[in-house]
Each structure stands twice: as C-alpha cells, then as structure tokens.
Amino acid sequence: MSTISHGLCTLALRDEDGIMRYGIDWLGSPSAPGGGDPAESITPFGFRCRPRDPDLDPTGNVIAGKGAGLVLLDDGGESFAWPTQDPRYRAVLPDVPAGTAEMYATHADLTCTRVTVAGDTGDVVITTKSGATVKVLASGVLEAGAVNALDPGAAPSAVAVAAPLATWAVAASTFAAAVSNFAGIVGAQTNPTVVAAATTLATAATAFAAACTAVQGTYPAGMTATRITTR
C-alpha cells in the first residue's frame, strides 16, 4: 500500500548516478527523528530543483518551519520525494493575479529570482534578486528595468530606446562633419605631417558616424516601442 506524508526537507544531495535525493524530518514534532535513507526526487517533467538547507538551532537541530517542505511517497518500501514551498520566503513573494503561474529560485539572503506568467495580461516577467525586471508584454514588446513590473503602483517612467539612439547617431554625424571641415582648413597648410594627421582624423570620424548609423539601423521597427523603465 502506498502512503503519502509531509515533512521538512533536511537534506538535498545529488548521488553518483546524478539523482537528486532528499532527507526528511517529520512535521508536527520538533523532537521527531529524521527519516531513513534519502528518497529519490520526483518533479514535473522539464523541471528540477534543489531546496536550500533548513535553519538550525544552536544545538544543530532543525528549526520547525524554517526550511522547504517535502512530500514523501512510500510505495511498498520504495520512497520518492517532492519538495514543496519554503515558508522562509513567503514575505518576499508578492501577490499575483488569478491564473498566474510562477517559478522562483531562493537565495541565502532571503530574496528570490522569479519567472512569472501573469494570468490577467499574459505578460512574462523575469525578476532578479535585486528587483530589476525584464518584461515581455503579450503584444511582444520588451520592457526592462522596472523595480516591480507586476506592481501597478510602481508608475515607471518610460524612455524610448530609439530616441537616445537616434540622438547619438546625429551627434556622431555632426562631429564627423566638424572634423572634416577642420581637416579641410588644415589641408591648406603645407606641412605634410599635419595634413596626413588631419586626413586620418577625418576618415576615422566619418567611419565612426557610419557605424553609429548602422547600429541604429539594426534595431527592428518593433524596438521603437521598447522602454527602459525606472521607478
């Protein structure tokens, strides 16, 4: 007969065969002994995880509720384990709209890195441990930099990427024109060394302006709606 129980994940290791295994400490009694041999992990296809170690008290015992949970399936003497949520990170995981799916990784400083598919808009948001985000809108437009792209109160200000890029290209062209004009003036001189240097400078400036224009041209039309957002 198969039985299912839930406990605290006390151990996460990868054995010599590449299989993740988890140790368990039964919930409900801080003094309960840990489980037997580490159980083989089972996770949804295409996903894998490794919970962080639980917090220990000064005597080295696991503190109840201070580590990831673990569902243990005992199937006739053979055990399999499935890690569950870690309550230590509840405070840093924001509420999400209904229908949302999210995958997250936990860090030692009690922060998380998250990949969120928003149930209300269909946007996909990657949030790093620092709070910076990359957001792919359902329309296909890419946004980056918001402190919390799922927080409607963030009210980010937007600066189009295309605008500063175009300004940069225009400035480069203006610079090239000024250098070419300077080279023409210097070219009237008779010192061949000065003339050669001025010509080289003008050529380099023209090449720089062309490169800036080329970079501007590599951005597809859709990128004109791309925004760098700051809080």
N, C-alpha and C positions, 0 to 999 in steps of 0.2 A: 504494500500500500504506500502511495506517495503522500508525503506530508509537506506542508509549507509553513515556515516560521519566519520571524523577522527579528533582527538583532542589530548590533553595532559593528561596523566594519573595523576590525582592529589591525588588519594586515592586508597588504596588496603587493603581490610579487609576481614576477614572470619566471616560470620554470625553464628548465633546459630545453624543453620542447617548444618554447615560445607561447605557452598557455598562461594566461593571467589567472591567478588563484587568489582567493580571499579568505581571511580568517574572520571568525565571528565571535562576538560576545553578546550573550542574550540580554535583551532589554527587559526592564521591569525590576531588576535586582542588581544594584551596583556591585554586590559581592558575588554574583553568579560567576562560575568559572567560564573560561573561554571555550569555544567549540573545539572539535577534534582537528583532523588534518585540514589544511586549507582546501576549500572547494573550488572546483573548476568554474570559471566565469561563463555566463551566457548573456549575450547582449543582442539587441536588434541587428539585423543584417546591415552591414555598412558602417556600423558604429563600434567604437571601443572606448573604454575609459579606465582611469586608474585613480581612485579616491585618494585624498590626502590622509596622512596618518591622523588618528584622533588625538585630542589633548589628553595629557596625563597629569595626575596629581603629584605632589612632591614624593610620594612613595612609589611612583611608577605605574600606578593603576589607571585604567581608562576612566575618564570622567563621563558619566552618563549624559547623553545628548550632545556631546562635543565631538562628533565625528559623523561620517556618512552612514546611512543605514544600509542594511543588507538583507535581501530576501533570500532565504535558503530553501531549496527544494531537495528533499531527501526522497530519492526514488529507489526504494528497496536496498538501501545500504550505499548507494552511489549518490553523492551530493553535488549540487550545482548552485551557483550563487549569482545574484543580480543586484548590483549596487543601486541604492536609491538616494534621495536628496540628503544634503548635508545641512542641518539646521544652523550651523555657524554662519551661513551665507544668506539667510533669509532677509536680513536687513539691507543688503546691498543689491538685491534683485527687485527691480521696480515692478509695479503692477503693469499688466499688459491687457490690450483689448481682447474681447471674446474671440475665440477662434485662432488665437496666436499660437505658433509653435516656436520653441526657443531651445537652443543648445548652448551650454556655457561651460567654461573651464574655471576652476577656482585657483586662487593664488595665496601664498603664505601670508600676505599682508591683508587678508580678508577682502580682497577685491576680486572681480570677475571679468573675464572676457566673454562676450556673448555674440551669438549669431541669431537674429530674431526675424521671423517672417510674420509681419503684422496681420492679424486677422481682419482688421477693418479696412485697410488700404491696399494690402498686398505688397507693401514695400518690404525690402530686405535690408536689415540694418546690422552692420558689424560694429560692435562697441568694444574698444580696447580697455585694458585695466585703468588707463589714465582718464577715460571718459571720452576720448576722441572717437569719432564715428565715421564710417563710410556708409552711405545710404543709397541704395538703388531703388528709385521710385518705380511703381508699377508701370509707368509710362516709358521706362527705360533710361530716364535721365539720372545721372550720377551726382550725388552731393557728398561733400566731405568736410569734416571739421567740427560739426555741431557737438556741444557738450553732451546733449542727450536728444537724439533725433526723435525719440518717441514722446518727449515731454512737450506738450503744446504750450507750456508756459515759458519755454526757453526763448521764444521770439528771436530767432537768429537773424542777423543782418546778412544780406547776400551781396557778394561782389562777383560779377560775371568774370569768368576766366578770360573770355575772348577780349574784353576791353583793355585790361592791362597789357595783354599780349600784343594787341594792335598798337598801343601807345609805344611799346618797346620797339616795334619794327619801324614806326615813324621816326622815333628818336635816332635810331641807328642810321636811317637814310639821311636824316638831316646832318648827322655827324659826318657821314661819308661825303656829302656834298661840300661841307665846310673844309674838310681835309683836302678834297680835290681842288677847291678854289685856292687854298693855301699853296698846294703843290704847283698850281699854275703861276702864282706870283713868284715863288721861289725858282721856278723853271726859267724865269727870265734872267736869273743870275748866271754867272759864267763858271762858278766853282762846280766841277763835275761831281764831286763827292756830295755836295749839298743837294744837287739836282737828283742824283740817284736815290738818296735817302728820302727825299720828298716823294718821288715816284713810287718807291716801295711802300711808304706810309699810305699813299692814296689807294694803291692797289689792295692793301690789307683792309682798309676801311670799307672799300666797295665790296670786298668778299664778305666782310662781317655783316654788312647791311643785307646782302643777298641771303646769307644764312639765316638771319632773323626773319626775313620774309618767308623763307622756305619752311621754317619751324611753324610760323603762323598758319601756313597753308596745309600743314599735316593734320590740323585739328578738323574733324568732320563737322558738318553743319550742326549736328545734334549737340556738339560740345559747347555751342554758344549759350546753351541753357544751363550748363554745368555751373555749380556755385561752390565757392569756398565759404562756409558759414562759420561765424564766431558768435559766442554768446555775449 
